[in-house]
Amino acid sequence: EESRVDPEPPVPAAAAGGGGGEEDEDDGVLSLPRLLQAFTSPEVLSENNTWYSPFCKEHVRATKTMALWTVPTHLVVHLKRFSQESSYSRDKLETLVRFPLKGLDLTPYVRGPGLAPSPAADAAGFG
């Protein structure tokens, strides 16, 4: 079962890390699994955002990866509502996000040693 919820105001979205969430097919709607995939994809830090390595004793360009360690009891997803182009302007995002109401499989995003008995999540507060 899947839902395309159009609450007031519309559910906007942007992939974390800026720009990794392509739109699905031709309908211009993003899917939550695709946004999670973009959020958990490795990202090479820029020259302006280097990491201090305690081994090399210098700032280096590192690769950052986000992941879940375990499947949470409750997963709260915060979707970005505005795109900030500069420190003086921001645009409201109007992109709708499609997400399953039951059975969201979080297994691909978990990196911990053991999975909870049920890595599928159901949406709460809808219906």
Sequence and secondary structure as in RCSB ss.txt:
>XXXX:A:sequence
EESRVDPEPPVPAAAAGGGGGEEDEDDGVLSLPRLLQAFTSPEVLSENNTWYSPFCKEHVRATKTMALWTVPTHL
VVHLKRFSQESSYSRDKLETLVRFPLKGLDLTPYVRGPGLAPSPAADAAGFG
>XXXX:A:secstr
 EE    SS      TTTS    BTTTTBEEHHHHHHHHTS EE  GGG EEETTTTEEE  EE   BSS  SS 
      EEESSSS EEE    EEEESS EE GGGB SSS  S  EE   S  
